[in-house]
Amino acid sequence: MLFWLEQNMEYKFVELLSCQFQASSEEQIKQQVTYRYNAVKSRLALMQARLADINALVRHSVMHICACAAMTASEPYLGMTVKSLCV
């Protein structure tokens, strides 16, 4: 398969790039697809672990903030008490 890129000037065509390609074997294609799938799968696992860590940190922080706020104030805030904000 031949691929080329030309630029159309007013008076002539200028060849900018020309490449010759060969078809890959079925085995090579399967290896590449498997590699890329596994790479994305491992990246997804890392992102899910990071998200779980952030989620746990936020939950812990919110519960700590709610506990501190409950000790210092129990007045309504925009029609909601601190307890209802923490649930």
Secondary structure, DSSP 8 states (H G I E B T S, - for coil): -EEEEEEE-SS-EEEEEEEE-----HHHHHHHHHHHHHHHHHHHHHHHHHHHHHHHHHHHHHHHHHHHHHHH--S-BTTB-HHHHH-
